[in-house]
Amino acid sequence: MTGTYEHSIDAKGRLFIPAKLREELGVTFYLAMGVDACLAIYPQSTWDRFTEKFSSLPMSQSKAMRPLFANAAKCELDSQGRIVVPQKLRKYAGLDKDVVIIGVNDRAEIWSADAWQAQEEEEMTPEKMSACMAALGF
């Protein structure tokens, strides 16, 4: 998944998912806490791989993942291409009204517009891109 999309969450917590991402996410997908101060949207195939890895962890390690699964939401789009973002997840990611949805390879992420702007300003430098490409072997 790729791209950056700016949208708003309405008063009922609904968020429009861009058509290009809807095609890649499929009919059913999962919304969960992201690694940074964002939310992650996983298509079914990525979620399945994620849960397989989780299932193979010892119980002592899997306990740390409880909040992720307890607060994850299985999503299906409404007739207008929207999902409801649960209040707990909006709070976790600091989502109020203006949000940015970005494609990140095998998932999408939802950021507050302000947080994404700060992240982008910090990360979008020629030096950081060069280091990233070097880490990938390019």
Secondary structure, DSSP 8 states (H G I E B T S, - for coil): ---EEEEEB-TTSEEE--HHHHHHH-SEEEEEE-SSSSEEEEEHHHHHHHHHHHHTS-HHHHGGGHHHHHT-EEEE--TTSEEE--HHHHHHHT-SSEEEEEEETTEEEEEEHHHHHHHHHHH-SHHHHHHHHHHTT-
